[in-house]
Amino acid sequence: MSDLAGGHIDIGAIAFGVGADAVKILAVTTDERLDFLPDVPTMKESDFPNVSGTTWSAIFAPAGLEPEIVARLNTIINAFIAREDTRKQFATVGYRVLGGPPQRLQARMAEDHAKWSKVIAAAKISVDP
C-alpha cells in the first residue's frame, strides 16, 4: 500500500483499510458494490466476469468446544456486531460485518477451499519444501 500510494508501483491488489483513500480504486473483487465505496464498480461490472474474491476475518475457538459455549459466544458476538456503533466502527476501516451462525462460516470456508484449490491447481502453485 505504501509503494502504491507513494507512486513507486502503478497498480496493486489490496484489502481496504487505512490509506485506501490515497489511491484511485478502479474496481472491487466482491460480487456486489461495497457500501463504503458506492461509486466503485465490481470487476464483473468492469468486464472481468471471472474475477471475484474477498478477504474475511472470523473468530475461532478450539475444536471440541462444548456446543452450549459455542452457542453462547455466537449469541454475544452477533449482538455486539449488530449494534449500529459497532457496524460504523468496522465500516471506517472497510469491513462489512456479517455475523450469523457457525454453520455460515463453515459453509464459507468450504466454498473458499473448493474455489481456491482449483485456482491453485490450475496455476500449478506449490510450496517449496
N, CA, C and O atoms as CSV, one atom per row, in Angstrom:
chain,resi,resn,atom,element,x,y,z
A,1,MET,N,N,0.825,-1.178,0.000
A,1,MET,CA,C,0.000,0.000,0.000
A,1,MET,C,C,0.875,1.249,0.000
A,1,MET,O,O,0.564,2.226,-0.682
A,2,SER,N,N,1.967,1.220,0.762
A,2,SER,CA,C,2.860,2.379,0.818
A,2,SER,C,C,3.490,2.646,-0.546
A,2,SER,O,O,3.578,3.797,-0.973
A,3,ASP,N,N,3.927,1.595,-1.228
A,3,ASP,CA,C,4.528,1.770,-2.552
A,3,ASP,C,C,3.516,2.271,-3.567
A,3,ASP,O,O,3.852,3.081,-4.431
A,4,LEU,N,N,2.295,1.803,-3.471
A,4,LEU,CA,C,1.252,2.246,-4.380
A,4,LEU,C,C,0.914,3.718,-4.129
A,4,LEU,O,O,0.857,4.519,-5.063
A,5,ALA,N,N,0.693,4.059,-2.876
A,5,ALA,CA,C,0.360,5.445,-2.526
A,5,ALA,C,C,1.525,6.389,-2.817
A,5,ALA,O,O,1.319,7.557,-3.148
A,6,GLY,N,N,2.747,5.875,-2.692
A,6,GLY,CA,C,3.936,6.697,-2.931
A,6,GLY,C,C,4.341,6.798,-4.387
A,6,GLY,O,O,5.305,7.488,-4.717
A,7,GLY,N,N,3.609,6.114,-5.268
A,7,GLY,CA,C,3.915,6.188,-6.688
A,7,GLY,C,C,5.076,5.318,-7.132
A,7,GLY,O,O,5.570,5.486,-8.247
A,8,HIS,N,N,5.524,4.400,-6.300
A,8,HIS,CA,C,6.642,3.510,-6.656
A,8,HIS,C,C,6.186,2.355,-7.545
A,8,HIS,O,O,6.979,1.803,-8.308
A,9,ILE,N,N,4.905,1.992,-7.445
A,9,ILE,CA,C,4.315,0.991,-8.322
A,9,ILE,C,C,3.033,1.578,-8.897
A,9,ILE,O,O,2.432,2.472,-8.303
A,10,ASP,N,N,2.616,1.073,-10.055
A,10,ASP,CA,C,1.471,1.653,-10.753
A,10,ASP,C,C,0.136,1.009,-10.416
A,10,ASP,O,O,-0.910,1.637,-10.573
A,11,ILE,N,N,0.158,-0.225,-9.959
A,11,ILE,CA,C,-1.102,-0.939,-9.713
A,11,ILE,C,C,-0.893,-1.951,-8.602
A,11,ILE,O,O,0.214,-2.454,-8.409
A,12,GLY,N,N,-1.952,-2.246,-7.878
A,12,GLY,CA,C,-1.861,-3.227,-6.811
A,12,GLY,C,C,-3.224,-3.787,-6.492
A,12,GLY,O,O,-4.247,-3.215,-6.868
A,13,ALA,N,N,-3.237,-4.896,-5.804
A,13,ALA,CA,C,-4.478,-5.507,-5.326
A,13,ALA,C,C,-4.367,-5.524,-3.813
A,13,ALA,O,O,-3.514,-6.211,-3.251
A,14,ILE,N,N,-5.226,-4.771,-3.164
A,14,ILE,CA,C,-5.126,-4.614,-1.717
A,14,ILE,C,C,-6.460,-4.879,-1.055
A,14,ILE,O,O,-7.514,-4.779,-1.682
A,15,ALA,N,N,-6.399,-5.218,0.221
A,15,ALA,CA,C,-7.606,-5.226,1.037
A,15,ALA,C,C,-7.798,-3.788,1.509
A,15,ALA,O,O,-6.821,-3.062,1.696
A,16,PHE,N,N,-9.030,-3.379,1.701
A,16,PHE,CA,C,-9.295,-1.998,2.072
A,16,PHE,C,C,-8.915,-1.761,3.512
A,16,PHE,O,O,-8.845,-2.691,4.315
A,17,GLY,N,N,-8.679,-0.543,3.820
A,17,GLY,CA,C,-8.347,-0.160,5.182
A,17,GLY,C,C,-7.768,1.232,5.190
A,17,GLY,O,O,-7.972,2.015,4.262
A,18,VAL,N,N,-7.055,1.524,6.233
A,18,VAL,CA,C,-6.449,2.836,6.382
A,18,VAL,C,C,-5.527,3.105,5.201
A,18,VAL,O,O,-4.696,2.265,4.856
A,19,GLY,N,N,-5.669,4.251,4.590
A,19,GLY,CA,C,-4.819,4.628,3.465
A,19,GLY,C,C,-5.412,4.344,2.109
A,19,GLY,O,O,-4.844,4.751,1.096
A,20,ALA,N,N,-6.547,3.651,2.057
A,20,ALA,CA,C,-7.145,3.327,0.762
A,20,ALA,C,C,-7.567,4.591,0.016
A,20,ALA,O,O,-7.720,4.572,-1.205
A,21,ASP,N,N,-7.754,5.690,0.749
A,21,ASP,CA,C,-8.135,6.935,0.099
A,21,ASP,C,C,-6.957,7.623,-0.580
A,21,ASP,O,O,-7.139,8.640,-1.249
A,22,ALA,N,N,-5.742,7.078,-0.415
A,22,ALA,CA,C,-4.547,7.668,-1.026
A,22,ALA,C,C,-4.323,7.166,-2.448
A,22,ALA,O,O,-3.376,7.592,-3.109
A,23,VAL,N,N,-5.172,6.277,-2.920
A,23,VAL,CA,C,-5.032,5.708,-4.266
A,23,VAL,C,C,-6.373,5.779,-4.983
A,23,VAL,O,O,-7.410,5.965,-4.348
A,24,LYS,N,N,-6.355,5.631,-6.301
A,24,LYS,CA,C,-7.592,5.579,-7.066
A,24,LYS,C,C,-8.005,4.117,-7.166
A,24,LYS,O,O,-7.268,3.294,-7.710
A,25,ILE,N,N,-9.162,3.799,-6.649
A,25,ILE,CA,C,-9.660,2.431,-6.664
A,25,ILE,C,C,-10.449,2.242,-7.955
A,25,ILE,O,O,-11.448,2.923,-8.187
A,26,LEU,N,N,-9.996,1.320,-8.786
A,26,LEU,CA,C,-10.604,1.100,-10.095
A,26,LEU,C,C,-11.791,0.142,-10.042
A,26,LEU,O,O,-12.768,0.317,-10.771
A,27,ALA,N,N,-11.707,-0.858,-9.189
A,27,ALA,CA,C,-12.772,-1.856,-9.089
A,27,ALA,C,C,-12.577,-2.657,-7.811
A,27,ALA,O,O,-11.491,-2.676,-7.231
A,28,VAL,N,N,-13.640,-3.312,-7.387
A,28,VAL,CA,C,-13.570,-4.218,-6.243
A,28,VAL,C,C,-13.834,-5.638,-6.732
A,28,VAL,O,O,-14.506,-5.838,-7.744
A,29,THR,N,N,-13.311,-6.609,-6.018
A,29,THR,CA,C,-13.461,-8.003,-6.440
A,29,THR,C,C,-14.657,-8.694,-5.804
A,29,THR,O,O,-14.895,-9.875,-6.055
A,30,THR,N,N,-15.405,-7.977,-4.990
A,30,THR,CA,C,-16.617,-8.559,-4.408
A,30,THR,C,C,-17.685,-8.701,-5.486
A,30,THR,O,O,-17.612,-8.052,-6.530
A,31,ASP,N,N,-18.668,-9.541,-5.233
A,31,ASP,CA,C,-19.733,-9.765,-6.219
A,31,ASP,C,C,-20.692,-8.589,-6.334
A,31,ASP,O,O,-21.374,-8.433,-7.347
A,32,GLU,N,N,-20.742,-7.761,-5.292
A,32,GLU,CA,C,-21.584,-6.574,-5.348
A,32,GLU,C,C,-20.782,-5.367,-4.860
A,32,GLU,O,O,-19.771,-5.520,-4.175
A,33,ARG,N,N,-21.238,-4.180,-5.216
A,33,ARG,CA,C,-20.544,-2.973,-4.790
A,33,ARG,C,C,-20.544,-2.875,-3.266
A,33,ARG,O,O,-21.420,-3.407,-2.586
A,34,LEU,N,N,-19.541,-2.183,-2.761
A,34,LEU,CA,C,-19.408,-2.023,-1.315
A,34,LEU,C,C,-20.093,-0.746,-0.855
A,34,LEU,O,O,-20.019,0.283,-1.527
A,35,ASP,N,N,-20.761,-0.815,0.296
A,35,ASP,CA,C,-21.478,0.339,0.824
A,35,ASP,C,C,-20.565,1.542,1.021
A,35,ASP,O,O,-20.984,2.678,0.797
A,36,PHE,N,N,-19.318,1.306,1.440
A,36,PHE,CA,C,-18.421,2.416,1.723
A,36,PHE,C,C,-17.670,2.900,0.479
A,36,PHE,O,O,-16.898,3.855,0.553
A,37,LEU,N,N,-17.898,2.237,-0.672
A,37,LEU,CA,C,-17.332,2.661,-1.961
A,37,LEU,C,C,-18.424,2.551,-3.030
A,37,LEU,O,O,-18.252,1.824,-4.008
A,38,PRO,N,N,-19.528,3.250,-2.859
A,38,PRO,CA,C,-20.676,3.036,-3.739
A,38,PRO,C,C,-20.430,3.373,-5.207
A,38,PRO,O,O,-21.129,2.853,-6.077
A,39,ASP,N,N,-19.459,4.225,-5.502
A,39,ASP,CA,C,-19.196,4.625,-6.889
A,39,ASP,C,C,-18.134,3.767,-7.576
A,39,ASP,O,O,-17.814,3.988,-8.744
A,40,VAL,N,N,-17.592,2.791,-6.854
A,40,VAL,CA,C,-16.554,1.927,-7.416
A,40,VAL,C,C,-17.220,0.658,-7.952
A,40,VAL,O,O,-17.894,-0.049,-7.202
A,41,PRO,N,N,-17.039,0.362,-9.245
A,41,PRO,CA,C,-17.681,-0.825,-9.827
A,41,PRO,C,C,-17.002,-2.120,-9.376
A,41,PRO,O,O,-15.874,-2.117,-8.884
A,42,THR,N,N,-17.718,-3.209,-9.558
A,42,THR,CA,C,-17.125,-4.522,-9.310
A,42,THR,C,C,-16.299,-4.915,-10.537
A,42,THR,O,O,-16.423,-4.301,-11.597
A,43,MET,N,N,-15.471,-5.923,-10.390
A,43,MET,CA,C,-14.715,-6.427,-11.542
A,43,MET,C,C,-15.673,-6.942,-12.606
A,43,MET,O,O,-15.429,-6.761,-13.799
A,44,LYS,N,N,-16.756,-7.577,-12.188
A,44,LYS,CA,C,-17.749,-8.079,-13.146
A,44,LYS,C,C,-18.346,-6.934,-13.954
A,44,LYS,O,O,-18.533,-7.059,-15.165
A,45,GLU,N,N,-18.646,-5.818,-13.292
A,45,GLU,CA,C,-19.175,-4.652,-13.991
A,45,GLU,C,C,-18.134,-4.034,-14.920
A,45,GLU,O,O,-18.477,-3.321,-15.863
A,46,SER,N,N,-16.866,-4.312,-14.647
A,46,SER,CA,C,-15.764,-3.761,-15.430
A,46,SER,C,C,-15.285,-4.731,-16.506
A,46,SER,O,O,-14.147,-4.637,-16.965
A,47,ASP,N,N,-16.138,-5.650,-16.904
A,47,ASP,CA,C,-15.870,-6.614,-17.965
A,47,ASP,C,C,-14.808,-7.655,-17.613
A,47,ASP,O,O,-14.085,-8.132,-18.488
A,48,PHE,N,N,-14.716,-8.006,-16.324
A,48,PHE,CA,C,-13.870,-9.105,-15.877
A,48,PHE,C,C,-14.765,-10.064,-15.089
A,48,PHE,O,O,-14.672,-10.136,-13.863
A,49,PRO,N,N,-15.634,-10.801,-15.794
A,49,PRO,CA,C,-16.669,-11.595,-15.119
A,49,PRO,C,C,-16.151,-12.733,-14.258
A,49,PRO,O,O,-16.867,-13.209,-13.377
A,50,ASN,N,N,-14.938,-13.176,-14.489
A,50,ASN,CA,C,-14.424,-14.321,-13.737
A,50,ASN,C,C,-13.527,-13.927,-12.575
A,50,ASN,O,O,-12.920,-14.788,-11.938
A,51,VAL,N,N,-13.440,-12.636,-12.295
A,51,VAL,CA,C,-12.595,-12.179,-11.195
A,51,VAL,C,C,-13.486,-11.853,-10.004
A,51,VAL,O,O,-14.245,-10.885,-10.018
A,52,SER,N,N,-13.375,-12.677,-8.984
A,52,SER,CA,C,-14.181,-12.497,-7.786
A,52,SER,C,C,-13.418,-13.055,-6.599
A,52,SER,O,O,-12.873,-14.157,-6.662
A,53,GLY,N,N,-13.383,-12.309,-5.543
A,53,GLY,CA,C,-12.714,-12.787,-4.344
A,53,GLY,C,C,-12.832,-11.760,-3.240
A,53,GLY,O,O,-12.972,-10.564,-3.496
A,54,THR,N,N,-12.776,-12.234,-2.018
A,54,THR,CA,C,-12.854,-11.348,-0.867
A,54,THR,C,C,-11.909,-11.842,0.219
A,54,THR,O,O,-11.484,-12.997,0.223
A,55,THR,N,N,-11.600,-10.955,1.118
A,55,THR,CA,C,-10.889,-11.351,2.333
A,55,THR,C,C,-11.911,-11.325,3.458
A,55,THR,O,O,-12.908,-10.609,3.377
A,56,TRP,N,N,-11.674,-12.081,4.478
A,56,TRP,CA,C,-12.599,-12.092,5.595
A,56,TRP,C,C,-11.862,-12.466,6.872
A,56,TRP,O,O,-10.770,-13.032,6.840
A,57,SER,N,N,-12.472,-12.145,7.965
A,57,SER,CA,C,-11.946,-12.484,9.286
A,57,SER,C,C,-13.040,-13.211,10.057
A,57,SER,O,O,-14.229,-13.021,9.800
A,58,ALA,N,N,-12.630,-14.033,10.992
A,58,ALA,CA,C,-13.598,-14.764,11.800
A,58,ALA,C,C,-13.009,-15.009,13.182
A,58,ALA,O,O,-11.802,-14.881,13.389
A,59,ILE,N,N,-13.856,-15.354,14.099
A,59,ILE,CA,C,-13.421,-15.721,15.442
A,59,ILE,C,C,-13.549,-17.234,15.558
A,59,ILE,O,O,-14.613,-17.799,15.303
A,60,PHE,N,N,-12.459,-17.879,15.944
A,60,PHE,CA,C,-12.438,-19.331,16.069
A,60,PHE,C,C,-12.210,-19.720,17.528
A,60,PHE,O,O,-11.641,-18.958,18.310
A,61,ALA,N,N,-12.664,-20.910,17.873
A,61,ALA,CA,C,-12.459,-21.473,19.203
A,61,ALA,C,C,-11.828,-22.854,19.023
A,61,ALA,O,O,-11.846,-23.408,17.924
A,62,PRO,N,N,-11.279,-23.401,20.088
A,62,PRO,CA,C,-10.675,-24.725,19.976
A,62,PRO,C,C,-11.678,-25.780,19.521
A,62,PRO,O,O,-12.859,-25.714,19.863
A,63,ALA,N,N,-11.203,-26.748,18.751
A,63,ALA,CA,C,-12.050,-27.862,18.318
A,63,ALA,C,C,-12.576,-28.584,19.562
A,63,ALA,O,O,-11.872,-28.715,20.563
A,64,GLY,N,N,-13.811,-29.041,19.479
A,64,GLY,CA,C,-14.382,-29.805,20.577
A,64,GLY,C,C,-14.991,-28.956,21.685
A,64,GLY,O,O,-15.417,-29.486,22.711
A,65,LEU,N,N,-15.034,-27.641,21.485
A,65,LEU,CA,C,-15.654,-26.779,22.497
A,65,LEU,C,C,-17.129,-27.166,22.642
A,65,LEU,O,O,-17.799,-27.449,21.649
A,66,GLU,N,N,-17.616,-27.176,23.844
A,66,GLU,CA,C,-18.985,-27.602,24.096
A,66,GLU,C,C,-19.965,-26.752,23.282
A,66,GLU,O,O,-19.827,-25.530,23.231
A,67,PRO,N,N,-20.958,-27.396,22.642
A,67,PRO,CA,C,-21.926,-26.667,21.813
A,67,PRO,C,C,-22.636,-25.531,22.547
A,67,PRO,O,O,-22.959,-24.508,21.942
A,68,GLU,N,N,-22.878,-25.705,23.842
A,68,GLU,CA,C,-23.547,-24.658,24.611
A,68,GLU,C,C,-22.675,-23.405,24.687
A,68,GLU,O,O,-23.179,-22.285,24.610
A,69,ILE,N,N,-21.376,-23.601,24.837
A,69,ILE,CA,C,-20.448,-22.463,24.915
A,69,ILE,C,C,-20.347,-21.791,23.544
A,69,ILE,O,O,-20.336,-20.563,23.457
A,70,VAL,N,N,-20.272,-22.587,22.478
A,70,VAL,CA,C,-20.245,-22.033,21.119
A,70,VAL,C,C,-21.498,-21.195,20.881
A,70,VAL,O,O,-21.413,-20.083,20.361
A,71,ALA,N,N,-22.652,-21.721,21.257
A,71,ALA,CA,C,-23.917,-21.010,21.051
A,71,ALA,C,C,-23.937,-19.708,21.842
A,71,ALA,O,O,-24.377,-18.678,21.330
A,72,ARG,N,N,-23.475,-19.743,23.060
A,72,ARG,CA,C,-23.465,-18.532,23.901
A,72,ARG,C,C,-22.516,-17.480,23.318
A,72,ARG,O,O,-22.880,-16.309,23.206
A,73,LEU,N,N,-21.311,-17.892,22.950
A,73,LEU,CA,C,-20.357,-16.961,22.333
A,73,LEU,C,C,-20.930,-16.377,21.049
A,73,LEU,O,O,-20.810,-15.178,20.801
A,74,ASN,N,N,-21.546,-17.215,20.242
A,74,ASN,CA,C,-22.133,-16.760,18.981
A,74,ASN,C,C,-23.223,-15.724,19.231
A,74,ASN,O,O,-23.303,-14.726,18.516
A,75,THR,N,N,-24.047,-15.949,20.224
A,75,THR,CA,C,-25.118,-15.003,20.570
A,75,THR,C,C,-24.524,-13.663,21.000
A,75,THR,O,O,-24.991,-12.609,20.569
A,76,ILE,N,N,-23.512,-13.701,21.836
A,76,ILE,CA,C,-22.882,-12.469,22.334
A,76,ILE,C,C,-22.203,-11.714,21.195
A,76,ILE,O,O,-22.358,-10.499,21.078
A,77,ILE,N,N,-21.454,-12.424,20.358
A,77,ILE,CA,C,-20.752,-11.783,19.245
A,77,ILE,C,C,-21.738,-11.194,18.251
A,77,ILE,O,O,-21.548,-10.067,17.792
A,78,ASN,N,N,-22.784,-11.928,17.910
A,78,ASN,CA,C,-23.792,-11.417,16.978
A,78,ASN,C,C,-24.496,-10.180,17.533
A,78,ASN,O,O,-24.797,-9.251,16.784
A,79,ALA,N,N,-24.762,-10.161,18.840
A,79,ALA,CA,C,-25.385,-8.981,19.454
A,79,ALA,C,C,-24.442,-7.783,19.368
A,79,ALA,O,O,-24.875,-6.664,19.094
A,80,PHE,N,N,-23.167,-8.023,19.600
A,80,PHE,CA,C,-22.177,-6.939,19.534
A,80,PHE,C,C,-22.067,-6.374,18.115
A,80,PHE,O,O,-22.073,-5.156,17.935
A,81,ILE,N,N,-21.968,-7.239,17.115
A,81,ILE,CA,C,-21.794,-6.731,15.750
A,81,ILE,C,C,-23.093,-6.217,15.139
A,81,ILE,O,O,-23.067,-5.593,14.078
A,82,ALA,N,N,-24.210,-6.464,15.778
A,82,ALA,CA,C,-25.485,-5.917,15.305
A,82,ALA,C,C,-25.674,-4.471,15.742
A,82,ALA,O,O,-26.520,-3.762,15.197
A,83,ARG,N,N,-24.886,-4.030,16.727
A,83,ARG,CA,C,-25.010,-2.653,17.220
A,83,ARG,C,C,-24.565,-1.670,16.136
A,83,ARG,O,O,-23.572,-1.895,15.445
A,84,GLU,N,N,-25.308,-0.597,16.004
A,84,GLU,CA,C,-25.007,0.415,14.986
A,84,GLU,C,C,-23.620,1.019,15.177
A,84,GLU,O,O,-22.906,1.232,14.197
A,85,ASP,N,N,-23.221,1.303,16.427
A,85,ASP,CA,C,-21.905,1.892,16.660
A,85,ASP,C,C,-20.787,0.922,16.278
A,85,ASP,O,O,-19.741,1.343,15.783
A,86,THR,N,N,-21.002,-0.349,16.502
A,86,THR,CA,C,-20.008,-1.360,16.118
A,86,THR,C,C,-19.886,-1.422,14.600
A,86,THR,O,O,-18.777,-1.426,14.066
A,87,ARG,N,N,-21.008,-1.468,13.911
A,87,ARG,CA,C,-21.014,-1.536,12.445
A,87,ARG,C,C,-20.329,-0.300,11.845
A,87,ARG,O,O,-19.560,-0.412,10.890
A,88,LYS,N,N,-20.612,0.862,12.405
A,88,LYS,CA,C,-19.987,2.091,11.915
A,88,LYS,C,C,-18.473,2.050,12.114
A,88,LYS,O,O,-17.717,2.472,11.239
A,89,GLN,N,N,-18.038,1.548,13.252
A,89,GLN,CA,C,-16.602,1.473,13.541
A,89,GLN,C,C,-15.913,0.523,12.557
A,89,GLN,O,O,-14.845,0.843,12.034
A,90,PHE,N,N,-16.503,-0.616,12.309
A,90,PHE,CA,C,-15.939,-1.542,11.323
A,90,PHE,C,C,-15.927,-0.912,9.939
A,90,PHE,O,O,-14.965,-1.083,9.191
A,91,ALA,N,N,-16.978,-0.191,9.593
A,91,ALA,CA,C,-17.073,0.435,8.265
A,91,ALA,C,C,-15.970,1.458,8.044
A,91,ALA,O,O,-15.537,1.655,6.908
A,92,THR,N,N,-15.503,2.114,9.105
A,92,THR,CA,C,-14.453,3.124,8.933
A,92,THR,C,C,-13.145,2.523,8.436
A,92,THR,O,O,-12.314,3.231,7.867
A,93,VAL,N,N,-12.957,1.235,8.643
A,93,VAL,CA,C,-11.746,0.575,8.135
A,93,VAL,C,C,-12.067,-0.399,7.004
A,93,VAL,O,O,-11.250,-1.253,6.659
A,94,GLY,N,N,-13.257,-0.266,6.431
A,94,GLY,CA,C,-13.596,-1.020,5.237
A,94,GLY,C,C,-14.151,-2.410,5.438
A,94,GLY,O,O,-14.130,-3.215,4.507
A,95,TYR,N,N,-14.647,-2.719,6.619
A,95,TYR,CA,C,-15.209,-4.042,6.859
A,95,TYR,C,C,-16.726,-4.021,6.720
A,95,TYR,O,O,-17.395,-3.104,7.195
A,96,ARG,N,N,-17.254,-5.046,6.063
A,96,ARG,CA,C,-18.687,-5.316,6.097
A,96,ARG,C,C,-18.880,-6.401,7.144
A,96,ARG,O,O,-18.230,-7.444,7.080
A,97,VAL,N,N,-19.748,-6.172,8.088
A,97,VAL,CA,C,-19.957,-7.119,9.179
A,97,VAL,C,C,-21.092,-8.057,8.799
A,97,VAL,O,O,-22.174,-7.609,8.420
A,98,LEU,N,N,-20.847,-9.351,8.898
A,98,LEU,CA,C,-21.863,-10.321,8.506
A,98,LEU,C,C,-22.470,-11.039,9.700
A,98,LEU,O,O,-23.684,-10.977,9.894
A,99,GLY,N,N,-21.673,-11.707,10.494
A,99,GLY,CA,C,-22.202,-12.469,11.615
A,99,GLY,C,C,-22.988,-13.682,11.151
A,99,GLY,O,O,-22.859,-14.128,10.011
A,100,GLY,N,N,-23.806,-14.208,12.056
A,100,GLY,CA,C,-24.614,-15.372,11.741
A,100,GLY,C,C,-24.185,-16.585,12.530
A,100,GLY,O,O,-23.326,-16.495,13.406
A,101,PRO,N,N,-24.781,-17.715,12.222
A,101,PRO,CA,C,-24.460,-18.944,12.951
A,101,PRO,C,C,-23.116,-19.528,12.495
A,101,PRO,O,O,-22.633,-19.204,11.410
A,102,PRO,N,N,-22.524,-20.378,13.318
A,102,PRO,CA,C,-21.253,-21.009,12.942
A,102,PRO,C,C,-21.331,-21.744,11.603
A,102,PRO,O,O,-20.334,-21.827,10.886
A,103,GLN,N,N,-22.493,-22.273,11.264
A,103,GLN,CA,C,-22.641,-23.008,10.011
A,103,GLN,C,C,-22.399,-22.109,8.794
A,103,GLN,O,O,-21.956,-22.584,7.748
A,104,ARG,N,N,-22.688,-20.826,8.931
A,104,ARG,CA,C,-22.434,-19.882,7.836
A,104,ARG,C,C,-20.938,-19.797,7.553
A,104,ARG,O,O,-20.523,-19.798,6.394
A,105,LEU,N,N,-20.134,-19.725,8.599
A,105,LEU,CA,C,-18.682,-19.686,8.439
A,105,LEU,C,C,-18.170,-21.007,7.876
A,105,LEU,O,O,-17.305,-21.015,7.001
A,106,GLN,N,N,-18.692,-22.112,8.368
A,106,GLN,CA,C,-18.264,-23.417,7.858
A,106,GLN,C,C,-18.551,-23.527,6.365
A,106,GLN,O,O,-17.714,-24.023,5.611
A,107,ALA,N,N,-19.714,-23.075,5.934
A,107,ALA,CA,C,-20.062,-23.123,4.507
A,107,ALA,C,C,-19.133,-22.218,3.703
A,107,ALA,O,O,-18.688,-22.596,2.619
A,108,ARG,N,N,-18.837,-21.036,4.221
A,108,ARG,CA,C,-17.946,-20.096,3.529
A,108,ARG,C,C,-16.556,-20.701,3.368
A,108,ARG,O,O,-15.949,-20.601,2.302
A,109,MET,N,N,-16.061,-21.323,4.418
A,109,MET,CA,C,-14.737,-21.941,4.364
A,109,MET,C,C,-14.713,-23.069,3.331
A,109,MET,O,O,-13.736,-23.209,2.595
A,110,ALA,N,N,-15.765,-23.865,3.270
A,110,ALA,CA,C,-15.841,-24.957,2.297
A,110,ALA,C,C,-15.886,-24.404,0.875
A,110,ALA,O,O,-15.215,-24.923,-0.017
A,111,GLU,N,N,-16.680,-23.346,0.663
A,111,GLU,CA,C,-16.757,-22.713,-0.661
A,111,GLU,C,C,-15.404,-22.150,-1.083
A,111,GLU,O,O,-14.963,-22.357,-2.214
A,112,ASP,N,N,-14.752,-21.441,-0.175
A,112,ASP,CA,C,-13.447,-20.862,-0.493
A,112,ASP,C,C,-12.408,-21.948,-0.774
A,112,ASP,O,O,-11.594,-21.813,-1.688
A,113,HIS,N,N,-12.438,-23.011,0.005
A,113,HIS,CA,C,-11.483,-24.099,-0.214
A,113,HIS,C,C,-11.671,-24.700,-1.602
A,113,HIS,O,O,-10.700,-24.930,-2.323
A,114,ALA,N,N,-12.912,-24.949,-1.969
A,114,ALA,CA,C,-13.187,-25.528,-3.288
A,114,ALA,C,C,-12.747,-24.572,-4.404
A,114,ALA,O,O,-12.115,-24.995,-5.373
A,115,LYS,N,N,-13.076,-23.311,-4.269
A,115,LYS,CA,C,-12.732,-22.317,-5.291
A,115,LYS,C,C,-11.223,-22.158,-5.438
A,115,LYS,O,O,-10.688,-22.284,-6.539
A,116,TRP,N,N,-10.541,-21.884,-4.337
A,116,TRP,CA,C,-9.118,-21.570,-4.420
A,116,TRP,C,C,-8.257,-22.808,-4.664
A,116,TRP,O,O,-7.146,-22.683,-5.179
A,117,SER,N,N,-8.736,-23.988,-4.311
A,117,SER,CA,C,-7.996,-25.216,-4.645
A,117,SER,C,C,-7.903,-25.377,-6.156
A,117,SER,O,O,-6.869,-25.790,-6.681
A,118,LYS,N,N,-8.992,-25.048,-6.854
A,118,LYS,CA,C,-8.984,-25.119,-8.321
A,118,LYS,C,C,-8.033,-24.088,-8.916
A,118,LYS,O,O,-7.302,-24.387,-9.860
A,119,VAL,N,N,-8.042,-22.884,-8.370
A,119,VAL,CA,C,-7.156,-21.829,-8.868
A,119,VAL,C,C,-5.693,-22.218,-8.637
A,119,VAL,O,O,-4.858,-22.042,-9.524
A,120,ILE,N,N,-5.388,-22.736,-7.476
A,120,ILE,CA,C,-4.019,-23.145,-7.154
A,120,ILE,C,C,-3.570,-24.279,-8.063
A,120,ILE,O,O,-2.445,-24.268,-8.562
A,121,ALA,N,N,-4.437,-25.249,-8.279
A,121,ALA,CA,C,-4.090,-26.367,-9.149
A,121,ALA,C,C,-3.902,-25.895,-10.584
A,121,ALA,O,O,-2.934,-26.296,-11.230
A,122,ALA,N,N,-4.792,-25.060,-11.102
A,122,ALA,CA,C,-4.701,-24.573,-12.477
A,122,ALA,C,C,-3.442,-23.738,-12.692
A,122,ALA,O,O,-2.845,-23.777,-13.768
A,123,ALA,N,N,-3.040,-22.988,-11.677
A,123,ALA,CA,C,-1.854,-22.141,-11.801
A,123,ALA,C,C,-0.572,-22.909,-11.451
A,123,ALA,O,O,0.531,-22.372,-11.552
A,124,LYS,N,N,-0.735,-24.161,-11.040
A,124,LYS,CA,C,0.400,-25.004,-10.647
A,124,LYS,C,C,1.235,-24.348,-9.540
A,124,LYS,O,O,2.465,-24.348,-9.580
A,125,ILE,N,N,0.533,-23.795,-8.563
A,125,ILE,CA,C,1.189,-23.162,-7.432
A,125,ILE,C,C,1.546,-24.243,-6.422
A,125,ILE,O,O,0.733,-25.117,-6.121
A,126,SER,N,N,2.753,-24.178,-5.908
A,126,SER,CA,C,3.180,-25.145,-4.898
A,126,SER,C,C,4.022,-24.437,-3.854
A,126,SER,O,O,4.495,-23.319,-4.057
A,127,VAL,N,N,4.191,-25.106,-2.754
A,127,VAL,CA,C,5.037,-24.584,-1.698
A,127,VAL,C,C,6.341,-25.355,-1.736
A,127,VAL,O,O,6.362,-26.585,-1.681
A,128,ASP,N,N,7.429,-24.602,-1.834
A,128,ASP,CA,C,8.742,-25.263,-1.833
A,128,ASP,C,C,9.046,-25.765,-0.429
A,128,ASP,O,O,8.838,-25.049,0.551
A,129,PRO,N,N,9.538,-26.998,-0.334
A,129,PRO,CA,C,9.847,-27.540,0.995
A,129,PRO,C,C,11.048,-26.857,1.623
A,129,PRO,O,O,11.438,-27.197,2.740
